Amino acid sequence: MELMQAILTRRSVRKYQEKPVEREKIESCLEAARLAPSACNSQPWEFIVLDDPHTKESFCREVFGAVYAISKWASAAPVIIAAVSDKGNFVSRMGNFIRRTEFYLVDHGIACEHLILRAWDQGLGSCWIGWFNADKAARFFNLPANKKVEHLLALGYPAETPNARPRKKAEEMVHYNQYK
Ligand SMILES: Cc1cc2nc3c(=O)[nH]c(=O)nc-3n(C[C@H](O)[C@H](O)[C@H](O)COP(=O)(O)O)c2cc1C
């Protein structure tokens, strides 16, 4: 699929076919993420793929409880990918401090966008999930203290074709030569 076509047609998909996702397709998505740019090339990401139904079910039971129950729809996705962050390397962390920004989160966003665009390119739907219990997710995977599950990505063959969500008009977000 041509890049702009993928960008134009991609949607967040929240209903999936039961059909399992081939490991090769998952690996290709992860390869797209691996090649993403990052501040100081620090690559502050790791991905944990949940495609075993029992493990995925136990995980979802943990992380989509209580106030996070609105995200329970994701339990039915054939694959959940947990995107794990660390705070980047020393130079990148110095950059965070001086610039007062969190470059590792920017990096994460880019890698995950690579992943979901490659998913779409292969006929797979996906949805970012920011609303889940990250502490319970870290405990589930026994993550060390410097690592965090930043967000989850649901993945699978789509069982719905969502309409495009509204976007700002170009005039509302683009400025040439001055801010007004
Ligand atoms: C960082 C991030 C977190 C998100 N978290 C959730 C979420 O917790 N639950 C959900 O249903 N959708 C979530 N979304 C999906 C957005 O709702 C969706 O991208 C937005 O409404 C635009 O729709 P589209 O992706 O179909 O273009 C998230 C998206 C991003 C980028």
PDBQT file of the ligand as one rigid body, heavy atoms in Angstrom, charges set to zero:
ROOT
HETATM    1  C1  LIG A 201      -1.860   7.816  22.648  1.00  0.00    +0.000 C 
HETATM    2  C2  LIG A 201      -3.229   7.311  22.273  1.00  0.00    +0.000 A 
HETATM    3  C3  LIG A 201      -4.025   6.702  23.241  1.00  0.00    +0.000 A 
HETATM    4  C4  LIG A 201      -5.283   6.193  22.896  1.00  0.00    +0.000 A 
HETATM    5  N1  LIG A 201      -6.003   5.531  23.845  1.00  0.00    +0.000 NA
HETATM    6  C5  LIG A 201      -7.182   4.967  23.502  1.00  0.00    +0.000 A 
HETATM    7  C6  LIG A 201      -7.911   4.203  24.470  1.00  0.00    +0.000 A 
HETATM    8  O1  LIG A 201      -7.507   4.041  25.622  1.00  0.00    +0.000 OA
HETATM    9  N2  LIG A 201      -9.093   3.647  24.086  1.00  0.00    +0.000 N 
HETATM   10  C7  LIG A 201      -9.575   3.779  22.805  1.00  0.00    +0.000 A 
HETATM   11  O2  LIG A 201     -10.625   3.223  22.516  1.00  0.00    +0.000 OA
HETATM   12  N3  LIG A 201      -8.905   4.494  21.867  1.00  0.00    +0.000 NA
HETATM   13  C8  LIG A 201      -7.725   5.089  22.187  1.00  0.00    +0.000 A 
HETATM   14  N4  LIG A 201      -7.012   5.795  21.254  1.00  0.00    +0.000 N 
HETATM   15  C9  LIG A 201      -7.523   5.906  19.869  1.00  0.00    +0.000 C 
HETATM   16  C10 LIG A 201      -8.086   7.311  19.591  1.00  0.00    +0.000 C 
HETATM   17  O3  LIG A 201      -9.342   7.437  20.211  1.00  0.00    +0.000 OA
HETATM   18  C11 LIG A 201      -8.212   7.500  18.054  1.00  0.00    +0.000 C 
HETATM   19  O4  LIG A 201      -6.921   7.419  17.483  1.00  0.00    +0.000 OA
HETATM   20  C12 LIG A 201      -8.831   8.843  17.693  1.00  0.00    +0.000 C 
HETATM   21  O5  LIG A 201     -10.160   8.915  18.148  1.00  0.00    +0.000 OA
HETATM   22  C13 LIG A 201      -8.840   9.077  16.173  1.00  0.00    +0.000 C 
HETATM   23  O6  LIG A 201      -9.496   8.021  15.507  1.00  0.00    +0.000 OA
HETATM   24  P1  LIG A 201      -8.748   7.166  14.395  1.00  0.00    +0.000 P 
HETATM   25  O7  LIG A 201      -7.562   6.506  15.028  1.00  0.00    +0.000 OA
HETATM   26  O8  LIG A 201      -9.752   6.135  13.908  1.00  0.00    +0.000 OA
HETATM   27  O9  LIG A 201      -8.345   8.100  13.307  1.00  0.00    +0.000 OA
HETATM   28  C14 LIG A 201      -5.778   6.331  21.566  1.00  0.00    +0.000 A 
HETATM   29  C15 LIG A 201      -4.959   6.938  20.604  1.00  0.00    +0.000 A 
HETATM   30  C16 LIG A 201      -3.708   7.420  20.944  1.00  0.00    +0.000 A 
HETATM   31  C17 LIG A 201      -2.844   8.033  19.872  1.00  0.00    +0.000 C 
ENDROOT
TORSDOF 0
